[in-house]
Each structure stands twice: as structure tokens, then as C-alpha cells.
């Protein structure tokens, strides 16, 4: 029974902490994750969120690449709707030139914030020219597949790296998996945002039928020395789904954020509901048993671990204990 473990980090601020302190912990965690045997270390993108210091994954990725040696580093993910696909290709080609063979480009179609921050990010963007997420992903894929030697091409996302960044589509729908398969990108099922087991089964079944690439799932995990401690840490973790009258759907971390999203979007909420979670919590042995069961049931090759704990010591302890338990099984 073998699968990889990776980390998704959001640089959360604990009580009384500054962004500088949270970012220093992110770097320390990336360096320790490399020692502990994690495969990837990804940075999320969140805007206008005082509790998270992660609006620009590209900057933190460059910082971490320069202070690690082996671990793959990437975005989980770039919120493509805000940016020019050409500029995203330039950024990640540059990162892949700095650290060939170690850079991942994960992209998603969520806004990564509430509507007012989206408006600020997209000020001056011609919405009719931007196209759909599928259009943007197609453009990004085209830019990243250029080698710099094509005849007749006048624009390249330079520098062209010796090894291109690996591309990942983050999503929780058959449509997202279909896009990833269409462009031969990797796909990550975002179970840390949507824990619906029936949906997980349907999407992974489609993916495994239409792509030979690995099956990768992001999950929320909290590990502690005791089950009671893990349960206490998990108690306040929430995930809410918002569906607006204009058809927009997003995932947020509280009912308060859900109501704020609807108010800022200027569209009446059609549905606001707390979502089923894929939060796995307990001792390292208990969480490993749950990961093993998911691996066996769904054929999962890699788990991206999101630990929704802001307090620094508990966060580092959770990921250390999980790595130790996983490594002990791998050695057997």
C-alpha cells in the first residue's frame, strides 16, 4: 500500500502573529517537509484575508525554491480568472528556469476572495476578452508548450526553461477533470473543499477512465498526540458552499463569509449551506488508517494535505506526526 504525501500551505496567522511570522513558519515548514519526505509543497492564493498571508504564490515559491534542494514547490493554485495566461506562463517559466524539474503550476477557477477583491484585481480587464476558464486554460497550455524555436512565432513566454513546470487543474467536478484530461494536465480533486463521497467517486471514476496520470486528492488533516486534542483542533473548522442567483458558486470558510460574498456580489443567495467535510482527524495511526481506506477504495496515488490549524506548534506537529507514521509504513 503506497501513496505519496504532499502539503498545501496558506501561511495562516495565529493569534497575535504578524504576516512576517506566518511566512517565516511557511519557509520553516517547507524545509522540514523536505526532510520529512513530503513530495510537494504548495502555496495557496487568497486575497483580502487578514488571517492568511498568501495573496501571491509565485513570490513565496521563488523564496522557498532558493532555500530548499529537492522538494517540488508550486501553487495550489493560481486563480487564473484574475490574470493574463501569458503572464502566468512567464512567471512559471522563470521559476522553472531557477529550479528545473522542481516547479508545479496548479490553477483554479475560484476567485480566492470576496467579490470586492476580485473587482480590484480585475480592474481594467476587458471581461469580453477574458473568456471562460476553459479558454484561459487553453491559452496557458499553448504558451507553456512553446519551445522557443517555432518558426513564425514572435512572442514567447521567456525564459523557456529546460523542463517546463508541471501543470495541475484544481477542481471538484467532472468538468474540471475533463479539462485536465483534454490538455494532458494533472488533476487534483479538492476534497478539502467538498467532501461529498458520491461526487468524489464519480469524478475519480471519470478521471481514471480518461487519463493515465496519477489520481491525486486534496484533504484536510489534523493529527495530534491524542484523539481528544485532534478533535478540539477540528471543532471550529467549517466549509460553506454559496450558490447565488446569478449562477455563481463558491466555497468559503464561514457562514459570515458566505453572507458577505452574496452581499458584495450584488446577487441574492439561492443556497447557503455548510458542506460535508473530508476532514480527517485523530492520532497519526488513526489518520493513516483513514488515508489507507481512501487509497484502497478510490485508487488514490497522492494526498495533498491541508492542515486547517493556524497555531504554529500544533500545525507543525500535525504534519510531522503524519510524515513519521507514513514513513514507518513505507519502510515496512
N, C-alpha and C positions, 0 to 999 in steps of 0.2 A: 504494500500500500504506500504509494509515493506521490507526493504533490509538493509544489513549491509554495513558499510563503513570501509575500511582499507587503509593503507598508504604504498607506495613503496618509499624508500628514497635512494638517490645516493650520499649523502654528497657533494653537489656541492660547489665549491669555488666561492664566489662573488668577484668582482673586488677588488684587493689589499689584499685579505684574504690569510691566511695560511691554511694548512690542519688541523692544531690543532683547528683553529677557526671553520672550517666547521664541524669537528667531534663533537665539543662541542655543536654546534647547533643541530646536529642529535640527541644527547642524550637529549637535552632540548625538542626537538620536540617529541621524544618518550614518555617522561614523561608527556608532555602536552596532547599528543594524548590519553594517558590512562585516563587522567582527562576528556577529551572532549568526550570520549565514542567510539573511534575507536576500531575495533575488533582486528586487527593485525597491526604490524609494521614490514615491511620487508626491508632488505638491499640488494641492487643490487651488482653485481660483474662487475667491469670494470678495464681493465689493460692498463698501459702506457697512461693514460689520465690525464694530469695535472689539468684539470678543475674538476675532480671528485676524492674524497679520499675514494674509496670503492673497493680496489682490493681483500679484504679478508673478506667476510661477517661473517664468523664464529667468528672472533675476536671481531667484533663490536657487534654481537649478544650476546656474553658472557658478554660484558661490559654493555649492556642495560639490560639484564636479571637481573644483580646484582643490578640495580638501578631503577627497576620498580617492581610492585607487581602483576598485573592482566593481562595486555595486552599480547596477544600472540606475539612472536618475531620469525622471521625466515629469510630465504634467498629468494630473488626474482630475480635471483636464482643462485645456484652453477652451473657453466659451466662445466658439467660433463665430457666433452671430454678431459679436462686437467688432470684429477685426477683418482687415483685408487678408484673404488667404495667401496672397503673395508675401505680405509682411510676416505672417506666421511661418511660412516656408523659409524666409530669410533668417528669422530668429533661430529656428531649429537646425537649419543647415550650419549656421555659425556655431551653435552648441555642439553639433556632431563633428565639426572640424576641430573644436577644442578637445573633445574626448571621443575619438572614433570608436564605434561599437558599444557605447555606453548610454546612448540618449534615446528616450522614448517620448513620442508625441501623442498624448491622449487628448482627444477633442470631444466636446459635448455640445448639445444644443440648448441646454438650460441657460438662464440668464446669470446665475451666480450671484443674485442680489435682487432687491426690490425694484419696481419699475422706475423710480426716480434716478437710481444709479444707472440703470440701463439707458435712460434718456441722456444722461450726462456722458456716458461712454460713446453713444452713437450720435452725438450732436454733429451735424454737418454731413452725416451719411445719407446717401440717397437710397431710401428704402426700396424703391422700384428697381434699383440696380443691384441690390444686395442679393436677391434671390433667396431660395429656400435653403435649409441646412444641407439638403442633398446637393444643391447647386454649388454651395460653398465647399463642401467636401470634395466634390468632383474637381473644382479648381485647385484646391490644395493638393490633391493627389497628383494632378497634372504637373504642378510646379515642382513637387518633390521627386518626380520620376525623371526630370531633365538631368542629363549628364554633363551639360555644358558644351557638348560637341555637335549638337544637332545643327544641320545646315538650315539656314533661313530663319533661325530664331534670333531675335535681337534682345530679348530680355531673359535673364536668368536670375534665380534667387541665390545669388552668390553670397558666400563662397560655397562651391559644390564640394561636399565632404567625401572622403574616401569610402565611408559607409554611411548611407542615409539613416536618419532616425527611424526607428520602428514606429509604425502608425497604429493607433488604437481608437476605436469608436466606443464611447461610454454610453450606455443606454439600458432601458428595461422594457424593450418591446421587440416584436418580430421585425418591425420596420427598421429599427436601428441595426439589428443583426443582419438584415438583408442588405443594407448599405455597406456594412463592413465586408460582407462576402463579395458584393459586387466589385469593390475596389481592392479586394485581397488584403484588407487590413485585419488586424486582430480585433476582437470584440470583448468587451467587459460587461457582464450583466451586473447592474447596480443594485444588488440585493441589500446594500446598506441603506438605500433609499426606498426600496419597495420589496418587502419580504413575502409577497404573495407566492406561495409554493406552486400553485397551479400555473401562474404566469412564468415562473422560473422553469418549470418543466417544459412548457410549450416553446419558450424562446430557445432554450438549450437544445431541445429536440430539433428545431429548425436549424440552428447553428451547426450542430454536429452532422446534419444531413447535407448541408450546403457548403461547408468549409472544412478543410483538413487542418486548419490551425487549432491550437490548444483551446480548451474550454476554461475560461477564467471568470471568476465571480468575486465581486467585492462584498465583504460582510463586515458588520460591526462586531467587535470582540472586546470583552473586558475580562481580564484574568487577574486573580488576586490569590493571596496565600490561603484564604478561606472562602467558602461559598457565601457566607454572610457578608463579608467585605465586598465581594464582587456584586452581590445583589444590591447593596446600598449604593454602590457607584452607578449601577444600571438604573436605579429607581427613577431618576429625573430625565433620562434620555427619551426624547419624543421625536416622532416623524409625522408631519401632517401633509396631506395632499390637498391641493386647491384646484378647483375647476371653475373657470369664470364663464360668464355669459357669452364672451367673445370667442370661446373655444380654447383659450389658453389654459395649459395645465402645468403646475409647478409643484415642487416639493420644498417644504420649509421645516424649521426646527421647533415651531411652537404655534399654538392657536393664535397668539398675538401677532406673530409674523404673517400668518395666513390672512387675518383680517386687514393688516396693513397693506399686504400685497394687493388685495382686492380694491382697497380704497385708493391706492396710488395708481392702479391700472385704470381706474375710472370705469370699471365694468362690474356689474353685480355678480356676486359669487353664486354659482349654480350648486356647488357642493364643496364643503369644507369638512374633512373627516380625518381623524387620527388613523394612520396606516398601521397595518400589521408589520412588525419588525423582524429582521433577521439578526437581532442582537443575541449573540452567544456569550453567556457569562458563567463564571464559576472558577474552580481551580483549573490549573493547567491540564490536568488529566481529564477533567470533565469537558473542557472546551475541545481538547484534542479528540475526544470520543465523538463530539458533535460534528467536528470537521471531517472526521473519518466517515461518519454516516453520510454526510452530504457528498463527499468524494465518491463513495460507493454507489449511492443512489443515482447521482447525476453525471458521473464520469468527469468530475472537475479536476483539472490538471494544476491549477494555481489559484490560491486565495489572496486577494488584496485586502489587507487588514486595516480597517478604520477603527481606531480606539477613541470613542467619544468621551474622553476624560480630559478636562483642562488642567487639573492639578498635576504638576510636573512629576513628582516622585511616583505617584500611582500610575501615570501614563507609561513612564519608562519601565516600571516594574512589570506591568501587564505584558508589554512586548518582549521583555527579557525572559519572563517565565514561559511564555508561549514558545519562543525560539528554543529554549532549553529542552522543553518537552518534545518539540518536533525533532530536534537534532538527536535526542536519545532514541526515538523511534527509528530514525533514518539509519542509525548506526547498527541497529539490531539485524 
